[in-house]
Amino acid sequence: MLTFVILALLILLLLSGLPIFAGLGLTAITIIVFAEGSISSVADTVFAKLDNGLLTAIPMFAFMAHVMIRSKVVDDLYDAANALVGHFKGGLGVATVLACTIFAAISGSSVATALTIGSSAIPQMKRFGYRDSDTYGVIAAGGTLGILIPPSGPLILYAIVSETSIGALFIAGLIPGVLMASLFAAYCIGQAYFRKNIRDTDWIGWAECARAMKKSIWSLLMPPVVLGGIYFGIFTASEAAAIGCIYALLVGAVVYRNFGFSDLADTAYETVRTTAMLFMILAGAAMFGHAVTIIRLPFELMESVIALGLTPMAFILVVMLVIFILGMFLETIAIILITTPIVLPALVQFDVNLIWYGILLMINLELALITPPVGMNLFVIKGIARAPLSEVIQGALPYVVMMIIGLVVVLLFEPLALWLPQIAGFGI
């Protein structure tokens, strides 16, 4: 009962429009005051959580993403994807998914992916006969891949809260990410056969295709540079973020030559804003985790679950259902920071692999981005296309089904998430 009261209080605060960090902090302080009579433990708790070297990866990956976005690499990226597969049946939809997949691996942000790719893809897809709802749906869904495909901000946050390896999580997200992208691409191809008004782009020839690939090569090399170093043990996740920043600056300033000192100042400002927001949320989450531990909420929840006689799989199914429902109302970061401290002891008790659970969580959070009423990507597409929200939701619904299928597949076949980290030597 106490669990539901605390969650209800927190959700009400967040739905009132209060910032996430304030909602987490106020809920935590209320619990701590009632439990301890003072808030003297809060400062030490927040400092202990933020005094973590892994956190340096967050501002660096944010800076890398802002540099690549400001350098406008997406135009060449989308042109290359379209040149490769645009002439096939449904190829323009597949090209959009492909561009979203690659840009997600560059930016690490689902909203940035939907916004940036959408600006280029929406006019093009409409020009070749795609229905408005179909166009909005594929971009909204393709944008969600930023959560799963590394480098991913939510993956870093989950790693910090659960004290798991960022590198292992990054590698673990690759195969499920490709699986989700493949499902989206297959749907685009199947859809094209039933939409008679969809036209294919003309095949431009191998020479033009090679030219388009050459123009986009610098953006295509970004994911292998960042992830390859982690995979082969050349550098850690934090060092990979620093390498990514240097690479992004070189591409923008030397190759594209459209990134100057004024852009550097603006990018640094945006990075500081993003990082400050995330760190404040982490501070609120640390307080919340400390508060629920004081009142033994995670342990009581674990005991209740064990008393129900649930198997580990049944427990995960229940947790996934709860997170799916929360995703209709809360942002992804809030869900990670609210649920992880509560379910973590039970996951450890059931001997559930935390890397595998993290990937399941990310797929579920992808769903949160395109499920109404508070799906962020739905509002992003609505904004850039000036379209009715109902039309955007209609286009996204088939992808909700495919994400659920993808979630079930990874749930049933654990090696899809764990095989790569194991052969990379992470010892999970």
VEXDREN-2710 file (C-alpha; in Angstrom, 1 decimal):
% VEXDREN-2710
k/r/px/py/pz
1/MET/0.0/0.0/0.0
2/LEU/2.8/2.4/0.9
3/THR/4.4/1.8/-2.5
4/PHE/1.3/2.9/-4.3
5/VAL/0.9/6.0/-2.0
6/ILE/4.5/7.1/-2.7
7/LEU/4.2/6.5/-6.5
8/ALA/0.8/8.3/-6.6
9/LEU/2.3/11.3/-4.8
10/LEU/5.3/11.4/-7.2
11/ILE/3.2/11.0/-10.3
12/LEU/0.8/13.7/-9.2
13/LEU/3.7/16.1/-8.7
14/LEU/5.1/15.3/-12.1
15/LEU/1.8/15.6/-13.9
16/SER/1.3/19.0/-12.2
17/GLY/4.1/20.3/-14.4
18/LEU/6.7/20.3/-11.7
19/PRO/10.2/19.6/-13.1
20/ILE/11.4/16.0/-12.6
21/PHE/14.2/16.8/-10.2
22/ALA/11.8/18.9/-8.0
23/GLY/9.2/16.2/-7.9
24/LEU/11.7/13.5/-7.0
25/GLY/13.3/15.8/-4.4
26/LEU/10.1/17.0/-2.7
27/THR/8.8/13.4/-2.5
28/ALA/12.1/12.3/-1.0
29/ILE/12.3/15.1/1.5
30/THR/8.8/14.5/2.7
31/ILE/9.6/10.8/3.3
32/ILE/12.9/11.5/5.0
33/VAL/11.4/14.1/7.3
34/PHE/8.7/11.7/8.4
35/ALA/11.2/8.8/8.8
36/GLU/14.2/10.6/10.4
37/GLY/12.9/13.9/11.6
38/SER/15.5/15.9/9.7
39/ILE/17.2/16.2/6.3
40/SER/20.8/16.1/7.5
41/SER/21.5/13.0/5.4
42/VAL/20.4/14.6/2.1
43/ALA/23.7/16.5/1.3
44/ASP/25.9/13.4/1.8
45/THR/23.6/11.3/-0.3
46/VAL/23.6/13.7/-3.2
47/PHE/27.4/14.3/-3.1
48/ALA/28.0/10.5/-3.0
49/LYS/25.9/10.0/-6.1
50/LEU/27.4/12.8/-8.1
51/ASP/31.0/12.1/-7.0
52/ASN/31.3/9.5/-9.8
53/GLY/33.8/9.5/-12.6
54/LEU/31.3/7.8/-14.9
55/LEU/29.3/11.0/-15.0
56/THR/31.9/12.7/-17.1
57/ALA/30.6/10.7/-20.1
58/ILE/27.3/12.5/-20.0
59/PRO/28.5/16.1/-20.9
60/MET/30.9/14.8/-23.4
61/PHE/28.4/12.6/-25.3
62/ALA/26.0/15.6/-25.1
63/PHE/28.6/17.9/-26.6
64/MET/29.5/15.4/-29.3
65/ALA/25.8/15.1/-30.3
66/HIS/25.3/18.9/-30.4
67/VAL/28.4/19.4/-32.6
68/MET/27.3/16.8/-35.1
69/ILE/23.8/18.2/-35.2
70/ARG/25.0/21.8/-35.7
71/SER/27.4/20.6/-38.4
72/LYS/24.3/19.4/-40.4
73/VAL/25.7/16.0/-41.2
74/VAL/22.2/14.6/-41.4
75/ASP/21.6/15.9/-45.0
76/ASP/24.4/13.8/-46.4
77/LEU/23.4/10.9/-44.2
78/TYR/19.8/10.8/-45.4
79/ASP/20.9/11.3/-49.1
80/ALA/23.3/8.3/-48.7
81/ALA/20.6/6.1/-47.2
82/ASN/18.1/7.1/-49.9
83/ALA/20.7/6.5/-52.7
84/LEU/21.3/3.0/-51.4
85/VAL/17.7/1.7/-50.9
86/GLY/15.3/4.4/-52.1
87/HIS/14.7/2.8/-55.4
88/PHE/13.3/-0.4/-53.9
89/LYS/9.7/-0.9/-53.1
90/GLY/9.1/0.9/-49.9
91/GLY/12.8/2.0/-50.1
92/LEU/12.2/5.6/-49.0
93/GLY/10.7/4.3/-45.7
94/VAL/13.6/1.9/-45.3
95/ALA/16.0/4.8/-46.0
96/THR/14.4/6.8/-43.3
97/VAL/14.7/4.0/-40.8
98/LEU/18.4/3.5/-41.9
99/ALA/19.1/7.2/-41.4
100/CYS/17.4/7.2/-38.0
101/THR/19.4/4.2/-37.0
102/ILE/22.8/5.8/-37.9
103/PHE/21.9/9.2/-36.6
104/ALA/20.7/7.6/-33.3
105/ALA/24.2/6.1/-33.0
106/ILE/25.7/9.6/-33.5
107/SER/23.4/11.7/-31.4
108/GLY/22.3/9.3/-28.6
109/SER/19.0/11.3/-28.5
110/SER/15.6/10.0/-29.6
111/VAL/14.0/13.5/-29.8
112/ALA/17.0/14.9/-31.7
113/THR/16.9/12.0/-34.1
114/ALA/13.1/12.4/-34.8
115/LEU/13.5/16.2/-35.1
116/THR/16.6/16.2/-37.4
117/ILE/15.7/13.2/-39.7
118/GLY/12.0/14.3/-39.8
119/SER/12.9/17.8/-41.1
120/SER/14.6/16.1/-44.1
121/ALA/12.4/13.0/-44.6
122/ILE/8.9/14.3/-44.2
123/PRO/8.8/16.5/-47.4
124/GLN/10.6/13.8/-49.4
125/MET/8.3/11.0/-48.4
126/LYS/5.2/13.0/-49.0
127/ARG/6.5/13.9/-52.5
128/PHE/6.7/10.2/-53.4
129/GLY/3.1/9.4/-52.4
130/TYR/3.4/8.3/-48.7
131/ARG/0.3/9.0/-46.7
132/ASP/0.8/11.6/-44.0
133/SER/0.2/9.2/-41.1
134/ASP/2.6/6.6/-42.6
135/THR/5.3/9.3/-42.9
136/TYR/4.8/10.6/-39.4
137/GLY/4.8/7.0/-37.9
138/VAL/8.0/5.8/-39.4
139/ILE/9.9/8.9/-38.3
140/ALA/8.4/8.9/-34.8
141/ALA/9.3/5.2/-34.4
142/GLY/12.7/5.5/-36.0
143/GLY/13.6/8.3/-33.6
144/THR/13.1/6.1/-30.6
145/LEU/16.2/4.1/-31.6
146/GLY/18.3/6.8/-30.0
147/ILE/17.5/5.3/-26.6
148/LEU/18.6/1.8/-27.5
149/ILE/21.5/2.3/-29.9
150/PRO/24.6/3.6/-28.2
151/PRO/25.8/6.1/-27.2
152/SER/22.5/6.6/-25.3
153/GLY/21.9/9.0/-22.4
154/PRO/19.2/6.8/-20.8
155/LEU/21.6/3.8/-21.0
156/ILE/24.2/5.9/-19.1
157/LEU/21.7/6.9/-16.5
158/TYR/20.5/3.4/-15.9
159/ALA/24.2/2.2/-15.7
160/ILE/24.9/4.8/-13.0
161/VAL/21.7/4.1/-11.0
162/SER/22.1/0.3/-11.2
163/GLU/26.0/0.4/-10.9
164/THR/26.4/-1.7/-14.1
165/SER/29.0/-1.3/-16.9
166/ILE/28.3/1.5/-19.4
167/GLY/30.4/-0.3/-22.0
168/ALA/28.6/-3.6/-21.5
169/LEU/25.2/-1.8/-21.9
170/PHE/26.4/0.0/-25.0
171/ILE/27.5/-3.2/-26.7
172/ALA/24.4/-5.0/-25.5
173/GLY/22.1/-2.5/-27.2
174/LEU/23.5/-3.2/-30.7
175/ILE/21.8/-6.4/-31.7
176/PRO/18.4/-5.5/-30.2
177/GLY/18.7/-2.0/-31.8
178/VAL/19.4/-3.6/-35.2
179/LEU/16.5/-6.0/-34.6
180/MET/14.1/-3.1/-33.9
181/ALA/15.3/-1.3/-37.0
182/SER/14.9/-4.4/-39.1
183/LEU/11.3/-4.8/-37.9
184/PHE/10.5/-1.2/-38.8
185/ALA/12.2/-1.6/-42.3
186/ALA/10.2/-4.9/-43.0
187/TYR/7.0/-3.1/-42.1
188/CYS/7.8/-0.2/-44.5
189/ILE/8.4/-2.7/-47.3
190/GLY/5.2/-4.6/-46.6
191/GLN/3.3/-1.4/-46.3
192/ALA/4.4/-0.2/-49.7
193/TYR/2.8/-3.2/-51.4
194/PHE/-0.6/-2.3/-50.0
195/ARG/-0.3/1.5/-50.6
196/LYS/-0.6/1.7/-54.4
197/ASN/0.1/5.5/-54.5
198/ILE/3.7/5.0/-53.2
199/ARG/6.3/5.7/-55.9
200/ASP/9.9/4.6/-55.8
201/THR/12.7/7.0/-56.3
202/ASP/14.8/6.5/-59.5
203/TRP/18.0/4.4/-59.3
204/ILE/20.8/7.0/-59.6
205/GLY/23.5/4.5/-60.6
206/TRP/26.5/3.1/-58.8
207/ALA/28.7/6.2/-59.5
208/GLU/26.2/8.6/-57.9
209/CYS/25.6/6.1/-55.1
210/ALA/29.3/5.9/-54.4
211/ARG/29.5/9.7/-54.4
212/ALA/26.7/10.0/-51.8
213/MET/28.4/7.4/-49.6
214/LYS/31.7/9.3/-49.9
215/LYS/30.0/12.5/-48.7
216/SER/28.5/10.8/-45.7
217/ILE/31.6/8.7/-44.8
218/TRP/32.6/10.9/-41.9
219/SER/29.3/10.6/-40.2
220/LEU/29.2/6.9/-40.9
221/LEU/32.6/6.4/-39.2
222/MET/31.5/8.0/-35.9
223/PRO/29.7/4.9/-34.4
224/PRO/32.6/2.5/-35.2
225/VAL/35.2/5.0/-33.8
226/VAL/33.3/5.4/-30.5
227/LEU/31.9/1.8/-30.1
228/GLY/34.9/0.0/-31.7
229/GLY/37.3/1.4/-29.1
230/ILE/35.0/0.2/-26.3
231/TYR/34.4/-3.2/-27.9
232/PHE/38.2/-3.9/-28.4
233/GLY/39.1/-2.6/-25.0
234/ILE/41.1/0.3/-26.3
235/PHE/39.3/2.9/-24.1
236/THR/36.6/3.1/-21.5
237/ALA/33.1/4.6/-22.1
238/SER/34.3/8.0/-20.7
239/GLU/37.4/8.0/-22.9
240/ALA/35.2/7.0/-25.9
241/ALA/33.1/10.1/-25.2
242/ALA/36.2/12.3/-25.2
243/ILE/37.4/10.7/-28.5
244/GLY/33.9/11.3/-29.9
245/CYS/34.1/15.0/-29.0
246/ILE/37.4/15.4/-30.7
247/TYR/36.2/13.5/-33.8
248/ALA/33.0/15.6/-34.0
249/LEU/34.9/18.9/-33.8
250/LEU/37.3/17.8/-36.5
251/VAL/34.5/16.7/-38.8
252/GLY/32.6/20.0/-38.2
253/ALA/35.5/22.4/-38.4
254/VAL/37.9/20.7/-40.9
255/VAL/35.7/18.5/-43.1
256/TYR/32.4/20.3/-43.3
257/ARG/33.9/23.7/-42.5
258/ASN/30.6/25.0/-41.0
259/PHE/31.5/24.9/-37.4
260/GLY/33.3/28.0/-36.0
261/PHE/34.0/29.7/-32.7
262/SER/30.5/31.1/-32.4
263/ASP/29.1/27.6/-32.9
264/LEU/31.5/26.3/-30.3
265/ALA/30.1/28.8/-27.7
266/ASP/26.5/28.0/-28.5
267/THR/27.2/24.3/-28.4
268/ALA/29.0/24.5/-25.1
269/TYR/26.0/26.5/-23.7
270/GLU/23.5/23.9/-24.9
271/THR/25.7/21.1/-23.4
272/VAL/25.9/22.9/-20.1
273/ARG/22.1/23.2/-20.1
274/THR/21.5/19.6/-20.9
275/THR/24.1/18.4/-18.4
276/ALA/22.9/20.6/-15.6
277/MET/19.3/19.3/-16.1
278/LEU/20.5/15.7/-16.0
279/PHE/22.7/16.2/-13.0
280/MET/19.8/17.9/-11.1
281/ILE/17.6/15.0/-12.0
282/LEU/20.3/12.6/-10.7
283/ALA/20.5/14.5/-7.5
284/GLY/16.7/14.2/-7.0
285/ALA/16.9/10.5/-7.9
286/ALA/19.7/10.0/-5.3
287/MET/17.4/11.6/-2.7
288/PHE/14.5/9.5/-3.8
289/GLY/16.5/6.2/-3.7
290/HIS/17.8/7.1/-0.3
291/ALA/14.3/7.9/1.0
292/VAL/12.7/4.6/-0.2
293/THR/15.7/2.7/1.3
294/ILE/15.2/4.3/4.7
295/ILE/11.6/3.1/4.9
296/ARG/12.7/-0.3/3.5
297/LEU/10.3/0.0/0.5
298/PRO/12.5/-2.0/-1.9
299/PHE/13.0/-4.8/0.6
300/GLU/9.3/-4.9/1.5
301/LEU/8.4/-5.0/-2.2
302/MET/10.9/-7.9/-2.7
303/GLU/9.5/-9.8/0.2
304/SER/5.9/-9.3/-1.1
305/VAL/7.0/-10.5/-4.5
306/ILE/8.7/-13.6/-3.1
307/ALA/5.6/-14.3/-0.9
308/LEU/3.5/-14.3/-4.1
309/GLY/5.6/-17.1/-5.4
310/LEU/6.4/-15.3/-8.7
311/THR/9.1/-16.8/-10.9
312/PRO/11.8/-14.4/-12.2
313/MET/10.1/-14.3/-15.6
314/ALA/6.7/-13.5/-14.1
315/PHE/8.2/-10.8/-12.0
316/ILE/9.9/-9.2/-15.1
317/LEU/6.6/-9.4/-17.0
318/VAL/4.8/-7.5/-14.2
319/VAL/7.6/-4.9/-14.0
320/MET/7.5/-4.4/-17.8
321/LEU/3.7/-4.0/-17.7
322/VAL/4.0/-1.4/-15.0
323/ILE/6.7/0.5/-16.9
324/PHE/4.6/0.4/-20.1
325/ILE/1.7/2.1/-18.2
326/LEU/4.0/4.6/-16.6
327/GLY/5.4/5.4/-20.0
328/MET/2.0/6.7/-21.1
329/PHE/2.3/9.5/-18.5
330/LEU/6.0/10.1/-17.6
331/GLU/9.2/10.9/-19.4
332/THR/11.8/8.2/-19.9
333/ILE/14.4/9.6/-17.5
334/ALA/11.8/9.8/-14.7
335/ILE/10.8/6.2/-15.2
336/ILE/14.4/5.0/-15.0
337/LEU/15.1/7.0/-11.8
338/ILE/11.8/6.1/-10.1
339/THR/11.6/2.4/-10.9
340/THR/15.2/1.2/-10.8
341/PRO/15.9/1.8/-7.1
342/ILE/12.7/0.0/-6.2
343/VAL/13.0/-3.1/-8.4
344/LEU/16.8/-3.5/-8.2
345/PRO/16.9/-5.5/-4.9
346/ALA/14.3/-7.9/-6.3
347/LEU/16.2/-8.3/-9.6
348/VAL/19.4/-9.2/-7.6
349/GLN/17.4/-11.6/-5.4
350/PHE/16.0/-13.3/-8.5
351/ASP/19.5/-13.4/-10.0
352/VAL/18.3/-11.5/-13.1
353/ASN/21.1/-10.2/-15.3
354/LEU/21.1/-6.4/-14.9
355/ILE/22.5/-5.8/-18.4
356/TRP/19.7/-7.8/-20.0
357/TYR/17.1/-6.1/-17.8
358/GLY/18.5/-2.7/-18.8
359/ILE/18.0/-3.5/-22.5
360/LEU/14.4/-4.7/-21.8
361/LEU/13.9/-1.4/-20.0
362/MET/15.2/0.7/-22.9
363/ILE/12.9/-1.1/-25.4
364/ASN/10.0/-0.4/-23.1
365/LEU/11.1/3.3/-22.8
366/GLU/11.1/3.4/-26.6
367/LEU/7.4/2.6/-26.4
368/ALA/7.0/5.4/-24.0
369/LEU/8.1/7.9/-26.6
370/ILE/5.3/7.0/-29.1
371/THR/2.4/6.0/-26.8
372/PRO/-0.1/8.7/-26.0
373/PRO/-0.9/10.9/-24.1
374/VAL/2.7/11.9/-23.3
375/GLY/4.8/10.4/-26.1
376/MET/7.6/13.0/-26.7
377/ASN/8.3/11.9/-30.3
378/LEU/4.6/12.3/-31.1
379/PHE/4.7/16.0/-30.1
380/VAL/8.1/16.5/-31.9
381/ILE/6.6/15.2/-35.2
382/LYS/3.4/17.2/-34.6
383/GLY/5.5/20.3/-34.2
384/ILE/7.7/20.0/-37.3
385/ALA/4.9/18.8/-39.6
386/ARG/2.2/21.0/-38.1
387/ALA/0.0/17.9/-38.3
388/PRO/-3.0/16.9/-36.1
389/LEU/-1.8/14.8/-33.2
390/SER/-4.4/12.1/-34.0
391/GLU/-2.8/11.6/-37.4
392/VAL/0.7/11.2/-35.9
393/ILE/-0.7/8.7/-33.3
394/GLN/-2.4/6.7/-36.1
395/GLY/0.8/6.4/-38.0
396/ALA/2.8/5.4/-34.8
397/LEU/0.4/2.6/-33.6
398/PRO/1.7/-0.2/-35.9
399/TYR/5.2/0.5/-34.6
400/VAL/4.0/0.2/-31.0
401/VAL/2.9/-3.4/-31.9
402/MET/6.3/-4.1/-33.5
403/MET/8.2/-2.7/-30.4
404/ILE/6.1/-5.0/-28.2
405/ILE/7.1/-7.9/-30.5
406/GLY/10.7/-6.9/-30.3
407/LEU/10.5/-6.7/-26.5
408/VAL/9.0/-10.2/-26.3
409/VAL/11.7/-11.6/-28.6
410/VAL/14.5/-10.1/-26.4
411/LEU/12.7/-11.3/-23.3
412/LEU/12.5/-14.8/-24.6
413/PHE/16.0/-14.9/-26.1
414/GLU/18.4/-13.4/-23.5
415/PRO/21.6/-14.0/-25.7
416/LEU/20.4/-11.3/-28.1
417/ALA/21.4/-8.8/-25.5
418/LEU/24.2/-10.6/-23.8
419/TRP/26.2/-12.4/-26.5
420/LEU/28.2/-9.4/-27.7
421/PRO/29.1/-8.2/-24.2
422/GLN/30.2/-11.7/-23.4
423/ILE/32.5/-12.1/-26.4
424/ALA/33.8/-8.6/-25.8
425/GLY/35.1/-9.8/-22.5
426/PHE/32.8/-7.9/-20.0
427/GLY/32.4/-11.1/-18.0
428/ILE/28.6/-10.8/-17.4
END
